[in-house]
Amino acid sequence: MPPENKLEILRLVESLDIPIKDALSRLDVSPTTFYRWRRKFRREGTDGLRDLSPYKGSVWNSTLPEEYEKILEIAMLFPEWSPREISCHIADNCGFTTSESTVYRKLKKLGWIKPRVVKTFPAGPEYKVKTKRPNQMWQTDASYLLVKNWGYYYLISVLDDYSRKILAWRLQTCMDCKRRSKSVTDGV
């Protein structure tokens, strides 16, 4: 807001015969803002009502140019290293620390880190192999269940693809199929 508008609000509120709180609520100005404007105007005049520009100085945790050069030097010496390895090497041997994410951002900005290629295949609109009767195709699944204060249990199930019914299941304390005696329960 320009200083002239702030000065106009100050004069208007002080000239009204209603309480300041009521006048400010009608103008939609918070009391804190009003009293701060009034205090600055009394101290500095119209110049005190100007909005301050944001701070443009240096940030305390920014990477210094010589640190940036060291990151690039190490990345060129060891191109197979990950940003984590470069960051650890710098912390151990160079007298300053930098985060893994900072190294990553700097190298990515230069194009030294290529985007990860994820090989995917699109899902089809329907199954290629369609079952026409029960017991034609089965599916199996193993689920890990963490039971607090007991440990992990493993639920292994066999599902008929056509009927979507569970044909068999076993809950056991280990994934080893030879330890039949350790199974908790079987379902058939």
CYANA upper distance limits for C-alpha pairs under 8 A (distance plus 0.5 A):
  1 MET  CA      5 ASN  CA      7.19
  1 MET  CA      6 LYS  CA      7.57
  1 MET  CA     51 ASP  CA      8.15
  2 PRO  CA      6 LYS  CA      7.21
  2 PRO  CA     49 LEU  CA      8.48
  2 PRO  CA     50 ARG  CA      7.36
  2 PRO  CA     51 ASP  CA      8.32
  3 PRO  CA      7 LEU  CA      6.65
  3 PRO  CA     46 THR  CA      7.08
  3 PRO  CA     47 ASP  CA      8.21
  3 PRO  CA     49 LEU  CA      5.51
  3 PRO  CA     50 ARG  CA      5.85
  3 PRO  CA     51 ASP  CA      8.37
  4 GLU  CA      8 GLU  CA      6.67
  4 GLU  CA     46 THR  CA      8.38
  5 ASN  CA      9 ILE  CA      6.78
  6 LYS  CA     10 LEU  CA      6.78
  6 LYS  CA     37 TRP  CA      7.85
  6 LYS  CA     49 LEU  CA      7.39
  7 LEU  CA     11 ARG  CA      6.75
  7 LEU  CA     46 THR  CA      8.05
  7 LEU  CA     49 LEU  CA      8.16
  8 GLU  CA     12 LEU  CA      6.52
  9 ILE  CA     13 VAL  CA      6.56
 10 LEU  CA     14 GLU  CA      6.80
 10 LEU  CA     34 PHE  CA      7.79
 10 LEU  CA     37 TRP  CA      8.29
 10 LEU  CA     38 ARG  CA      7.34
 11 ARG  CA     15 SER  CA      6.55
 12 LEU  CA     16 LEU  CA      6.88
 13 VAL  CA     20 ILE  CA      6.82
 13 VAL  CA     23 ALA  CA      6.54
 13 VAL  CA     24 LEU  CA      7.69
 14 GLU  CA     20 ILE  CA      7.83
 16 LEU  CA     23 ALA  CA      8.19
 18 ILE  CA     22 ASP  CA      7.23
 18 ILE  CA     23 ALA  CA      7.13
 19 PRO  CA     23 ALA  CA      6.94
 20 ILE  CA     24 LEU  CA      6.56
 21 LYS  CA     25 SER  CA      6.75
 21 LYS  CA     31 PRO  CA      7.44
 22 ASP  CA     26 ARG  CA      6.85
 23 ALA  CA     27 LEU  CA      6.82
 24 LEU  CA     28 ASP  CA      6.37
 24 LEU  CA     29 VAL  CA      5.68
 24 LEU  CA     30 SER  CA      7.01
 24 LEU  CA     31 PRO  CA      7.18
 24 LEU  CA     34 PHE  CA      8.41
 25 SER  CA     29 VAL  CA      6.79
 25 SER  CA     30 SER  CA      7.76
 29 VAL  CA     33 THR  CA      7.33
 29 VAL  CA     34 PHE  CA      7.29
 30 SER  CA     34 PHE  CA      6.86
 31 PRO  CA     35 TYR  CA      6.63
 32 THR  CA     36 ARG  CA      6.62
 33 THR  CA     37 TRP  CA      6.68
 34 PHE  CA     38 ARG  CA      6.69
 35 TYR  CA     39 ARG  CA      6.51
 36 ARG  CA     40 LYS  CA      6.70
 37 TRP  CA     41 PHE  CA      6.49
 37 TRP  CA     48 GLY  CA      8.22
 37 TRP  CA     49 LEU  CA      6.74
 38 ARG  CA     42 ARG  CA      6.66
 39 ARG  CA     43 ARG  CA      6.77
 40 LYS  CA     44 GLU  CA      6.25
 40 LYS  CA     45 GLY  CA      7.51
 40 LYS  CA     48 GLY  CA      5.48
 40 LYS  CA     49 LEU  CA      7.03
 41 PHE  CA     45 GLY  CA      4.88
 41 PHE  CA     46 THR  CA      6.42
 41 PHE  CA     47 ASP  CA      8.10
 41 PHE  CA     48 GLY  CA      5.90
 41 PHE  CA     49 LEU  CA      6.70
 43 ARG  CA     48 GLY  CA      7.84
 44 GLU  CA     48 GLY  CA      5.34
 45 GLY  CA     49 LEU  CA      7.92
 46 THR  CA     50 ARG  CA      7.77
 58 SER  CA     62 SER  CA      8.06
 63 THR  CA     67 GLU  CA      6.70
 63 THR  CA     68 TYR  CA      6.83
 63 THR  CA     98 THR  CA      8.45
 64 LEU  CA     68 TYR  CA      6.70
 65 PRO  CA     69 GLU  CA      6.72
 66 GLU  CA     70 LYS  CA      6.75
 67 GLU  CA     71 ILE  CA      6.79
 67 GLU  CA     96 PHE  CA      8.42
 68 TYR  CA     72 LEU  CA      6.93
 69 GLU  CA     73 GLU  CA      6.60
 70 LYS  CA     74 ILE  CA      6.68
 71 ILE  CA     75 ALA  CA      6.62
 71 ILE  CA     86 ILE  CA      7.91
 71 ILE  CA     90 ILE  CA      8.17
 71 ILE  CA    103 VAL  CA      7.43
 72 LEU  CA     76 MET  CA      6.63
 72 LEU  CA    107 LEU  CA      8.21
 73 GLU  CA     77 LEU  CA      6.74
 74 ILE  CA     78 PHE  CA      6.56
 74 ILE  CA     86 ILE  CA      7.34
 75 ALA  CA     79 PRO  CA      5.91
 75 ALA  CA     81 TRP  CA      7.79
 75 ALA  CA     86 ILE  CA      7.38
 81 TRP  CA     85 GLU  CA      6.27
 81 TRP  CA     86 ILE  CA      6.90
 82 SER  CA     86 ILE  CA      6.87
 83 PRO  CA     87 SER  CA      6.53
 83 PRO  CA    100 GLU  CA      5.85
 83 PRO  CA    101 SER  CA      7.87
 83 PRO  CA    103 VAL  CA      6.04
 83 PRO  CA    104 TYR  CA      5.92
 84 ARG  CA     88 CYS  CA      6.67
 84 ARG  CA     99 SER  CA      8.46
 84 ARG  CA    100 GLU  CA      5.42
 84 ARG  CA    103 VAL  CA      8.44
 85 GLU  CA     89 HIS  CA      6.59
 86 ILE  CA     90 ILE  CA      6.68
 86 ILE  CA    100 GLU  CA      8.17
 86 ILE  CA    103 VAL  CA      7.97
 87 SER  CA     91 ALA  CA      6.77
 87 SER  CA     97 THR  CA      7.68
 87 SER  CA     98 THR  CA      6.42
 87 SER  CA     99 SER  CA      6.56
 87 SER  CA    100 GLU  CA      5.88
 87 SER  CA    103 VAL  CA      7.26
 88 CYS  CA     92 ASP  CA      6.65
 89 HIS  CA     93 ASN  CA      6.42
 89 HIS  CA     94 CYS  CA      8.06
 90 ILE  CA     94 CYS  CA      5.41
 90 ILE  CA     95 GLY  CA      7.73
 90 ILE  CA     96 PHE  CA      7.18
 90 ILE  CA     97 THR  CA      6.76
 90 ILE  CA     98 THR  CA      7.82
 91 ALA  CA     95 GLY  CA      6.94
 91 ALA  CA     96 PHE  CA      6.17
 91 ALA  CA     97 THR  CA      5.15
 91 ALA  CA     98 THR  CA      7.60
 98 THR  CA    102 THR  CA      7.08
 98 THR  CA    103 VAL  CA      7.69
 99 SER  CA    103 VAL  CA      7.01
100 GLU  CA    104 TYR  CA      6.66
101 SER  CA    105 ARG  CA      6.56
102 THR  CA    106 LYS  CA      6.67
103 VAL  CA    107 LEU  CA      6.66
104 TYR  CA    108 LYS  CA      6.43
104 TYR  CA    113 ILE  CA      8.22
105 ARG  CA    109 LYS  CA      6.51
106 LYS  CA    110 LEU  CA      7.10
107 LEU  CA    111 GLY  CA      6.83
107 LEU  CA    112 TRP  CA      5.70
107 LEU  CA    113 ILE  CA      6.50
108 LYS  CA    112 TRP  CA      6.11
108 LYS  CA    113 ILE  CA      5.40
108 LYS  CA    114 LYS  CA      7.87
131 THR  CA    136 GLN  CA      6.76
131 THR  CA    137 MET  CA      7.40
131 THR  CA    161 ASP  CA      7.59
131 THR  CA    162 TYR  CA      6.17
132 LYS  CA    136 GLN  CA      8.00
132 LYS  CA    162 TYR  CA      7.36
133 ARG  CA    162 TYR  CA      6.61
134 PRO  CA    160 ASP  CA      7.19
134 PRO  CA    161 ASP  CA      7.93
134 PRO  CA    162 TYR  CA      5.83
134 PRO  CA    163 SER  CA      6.68
135 ASN  CA    160 ASP  CA      6.59
135 ASN  CA    161 ASP  CA      8.09
135 ASN  CA    162 TYR  CA      7.87
136 GLN  CA    160 ASP  CA      8.37
136 GLN  CA    161 ASP  CA      8.07
136 GLN  CA    162 TYR  CA      7.93
137 MET  CA    160 ASP  CA      6.83
137 MET  CA    161 ASP  CA      6.02
137 MET  CA    162 TYR  CA      7.80
138 TRP  CA    158 VAL  CA      7.13
138 TRP  CA    159 LEU  CA      5.99
138 TRP  CA    160 ASP  CA      5.11
138 TRP  CA    161 ASP  CA      5.78
139 GLN  CA    158 VAL  CA      6.18
139 GLN  CA    159 LEU  CA      5.53
139 GLN  CA    160 ASP  CA      6.90
139 GLN  CA    161 ASP  CA      6.94
140 THR  CA    156 ILE  CA      7.73
140 THR  CA    157 SER  CA      6.07
140 THR  CA    158 VAL  CA      4.97
140 THR  CA    159 LEU  CA      6.62
141 ASP  CA    156 ILE  CA      6.21
141 ASP  CA    157 SER  CA      5.93
141 ASP  CA    158 VAL  CA      7.24
142 ALA  CA    154 TYR  CA      7.09
142 ALA  CA    155 LEU  CA      6.05
142 ALA  CA    156 ILE  CA      4.93
142 ALA  CA    157 SER  CA      7.06
143 SER  CA    154 TYR  CA      6.18
143 SER  CA    155 LEU  CA      5.59
143 SER  CA    156 ILE  CA      7.01
144 TYR  CA    152 TYR  CA      7.04
144 TYR  CA    153 TYR  CA      6.51
144 TYR  CA    154 TYR  CA      5.35
144 TYR  CA    155 LEU  CA      7.06
145 LEU  CA    152 TYR  CA      6.00
145 LEU  CA    153 TYR  CA      5.60
145 LEU  CA    154 TYR  CA      6.55
145 LEU  CA    155 LEU  CA      7.92
146 LEU  CA    150 TRP  CA      8.35
146 LEU  CA    151 GLY  CA      6.22
146 LEU  CA    152 TYR  CA      4.97
146 LEU  CA    153 TYR  CA      6.84
147 VAL  CA    151 GLY  CA      5.89
147 VAL  CA    152 TYR  CA      6.54
147 VAL  CA    153 TYR  CA      7.72
152 TYR  CA    173 THR  CA      7.11
153 TYR  CA    171 LEU  CA      7.17
153 TYR  CA    172 GLN  CA      6.19
153 TYR  CA    173 THR  CA      5.26
153 TYR  CA    174 CYS  CA      7.38
154 TYR  CA    170 ARG  CA      8.42
154 TYR  CA    171 LEU  CA      6.04
154 TYR  CA    172 GLN  CA      5.82
154 TYR  CA    173 THR  CA      6.64
154 TYR  CA    174 CYS  CA      7.11
154 TYR  CA    175 MET  CA      7.32
155 LEU  CA    169 TRP  CA      7.49
155 LEU  CA    170 ARG  CA      6.22
155 LEU  CA    171 LEU  CA      4.97
155 LEU  CA    172 GLN  CA      7.13
156 ILE  CA    169 TRP  CA      5.95
156 ILE  CA    170 ARG  CA      5.74
156 ILE  CA    171 LEU  CA      6.94
157 SER  CA    166 ILE  CA      7.33
157 SER  CA    167 LEU  CA      8.14
157 SER  CA    168 ALA  CA      6.26
157 SER  CA    169 TRP  CA      4.64
157 SER  CA    170 ARG  CA      7.01
158 VAL  CA    166 ILE  CA      6.29
158 VAL  CA    167 LEU  CA      6.04
158 VAL  CA    168 ALA  CA      5.76
158 VAL  CA    169 TRP  CA      6.72
159 LEU  CA    164 ARG  CA      6.61
159 LEU  CA    165 LYS  CA      6.13
159 LEU  CA    166 ILE  CA      4.87
159 LEU  CA    167 LEU  CA      6.01
159 LEU  CA    168 ALA  CA      7.87
160 ASP  CA    164 ARG  CA      5.72
160 ASP  CA    165 LYS  CA      6.04
160 ASP  CA    166 ILE  CA      6.88
160 ASP  CA    167 LEU  CA      6.96
161 ASP  CA    165 LYS  CA      8.24
167 LEU  CA    188 VAL  CA      6.86
168 ALA  CA    186 ASP  CA      8.20
168 ALA  CA    187 GLY  CA      5.91
168 ALA  CA    188 VAL  CA      5.05
169 TRP  CA    186 ASP  CA      6.47
169 TRP  CA    187 GLY  CA      5.45
169 TRP  CA    188 VAL  CA      7.10
170 ARG  CA    183 SER  CA      7.62
170 ARG  CA    184 VAL  CA      8.10
170 ARG  CA    185 THR  CA      6.44
170 ARG  CA    186 ASP  CA      4.99
170 ARG  CA    187 GLY  CA      6.56
171 LEU  CA    183 SER  CA      6.65
171 LEU  CA    184 VAL  CA      6.01
171 LEU  CA    185 THR  CA      5.99
171 LEU  CA    186 ASP  CA      7.03
172 GLN  CA    182 LYS  CA      6.92
172 GLN  CA    183 SER  CA      4.60
172 GLN  CA    184 VAL  CA      5.48
172 GLN  CA    185 THR  CA      7.48
173 THR  CA    182 LYS  CA      6.99
173 THR  CA    183 SER  CA      6.83
173 THR  CA    184 VAL  CA      7.52
174 CYS  CA    179 ARG  CA      8.46
174 CYS  CA    182 LYS  CA      8.10
174 CYS  CA    183 SER  CA      8.43
179 ARG  CA    183 SER  CA      7.92
